[in-house]
């Protein structure tokens, strides 16, 4: 139905030629967008293969196209990255002070995380450790994970030279020291650049509206919006929780055409929430800054922190994040 398709097709909003002049991006134009059904390639995907990505806090980065990257050489890349981490560890950069760990690197493919046949398969990088004092057959501990993906990034892929691989979105979970080292190796090896990916209040409001329109279990948690109050000597946040069924009912009254969403509808949805809050608390949320959105589908923070909560909507959220990553590198 239209509500379920809302999130799954966000990557189809509007894109222009990569690395060219500015163009309309999602949330920036009042024109309507058609929302398409879930890509066929995802209909038979096994959610268990990506379940480990759920309920973890991921930090977002945008990545420029990788030069001379090959999916056939993932084992070689794991070996080379392992050697690079070992060299950095000698400098005291790769691990916490006073901790001696044997780091093992695994680089693998996640073929289920694609929005179309033209997308590159996602690439997962995992760092595991085992103390030298531990028995050789003891279980290794996962200490850091990161993955590159491109979900419905067709137009970017089509407009870069043949020697480049487009995986514009990178997500990391673990110590920043490992993120820095892995990022440095990829930048040196594939002549690419990493940049933190923030999420604007405008984009957060789109997420709130889109994720509200998705069907979830009746026992789902409330939708929560967090606002930061500016110009105060001490930081002050306002948390606004809405029952998911109430939020969905409001969105259903706002959305005019099933399968289509506009900036105007997002604005009306948020204005209704602001008016309700002002009626009860006499506080104008429009004078604050939206910094976090939490829904049963996912949660997102303006600092570029995301948490996925529903496997069936995973690729849909990634479409939206891929769109943001592409817009930042263009």
Helices and strands as residue ranges (DSSP letters): H 2-8, G 10-12, E 33-34, H 40-43, G 47-49, G 51-53, E 58-63, E 66-67, G 71-73, H 74-90, E 101-110, E 122-131, E 141-149, H 154-158, E 164-165, E 169-174, H 176-190, E 194-196, H 201-212, E 223-228, E 237-242, H 244-254, E 260-261, H 263-281, G 285-287, E 289-294, E 298-301, E 305-308, G 311-313, H 314-329
